């Protein structure tokens, strides 16, 4: 017998799903830019051959395999009986990308997990959300997927920046913040002196 699901549990599950989706979307954005660099269809500020070598050297297939395995486990639970792409990257090199796209498409249907539809309307069973939430599987797996997606995104983003296909906005934001703090300190120092 499972315990009753509380509103905070549902809200926590919905928030964790949203965090997972944001991480997957961020990873896919950089992954797709780097794929375009590999195809020679994305503009780069460095020689194309160099940019392509950077992308190949930076791609971490072990992290992508981990992500594909976790996504396959989650989607297998919320979409039982639905055909899913092969999660083994040796058989399907784009397996992690394919599974992430499915997770994003299925996840866009849900605003919060309920026992009456939402994500489960896409082929899952309505009674599965309570089991996933109370059992902690949903929170555990989505947190693991978010972490794996964040690691993969960082690698892809760094490769994208090094290849000259992306700009390091984080650096400029930090530099702007330091400059603003320096200006504020300068102004405060001069106001005290006068």
HELIX and SHEET records of a PDB file:
HELIX    1   1 UNK A    7  UNK A   39  1                                  33    
HELIX    2   2 UNK A   48  UNK A   58  1                                  11    
HELIX    3   3 UNK A   61  UNK A   78  1                                  18    
HELIX    4   4 UNK A   95  UNK A  107  1                                  13    
HELIX    5   5 UNK A  118  UNK A  122  5                                   5    
HELIX    6   6 UNK A  128  UNK A  134  1                                   7    
HELIX    7   7 UNK A  137  UNK A  163  1                                  27    
HELIX    8   8 UNK A  169  UNK A  193  1                                  25    
END                                                                             
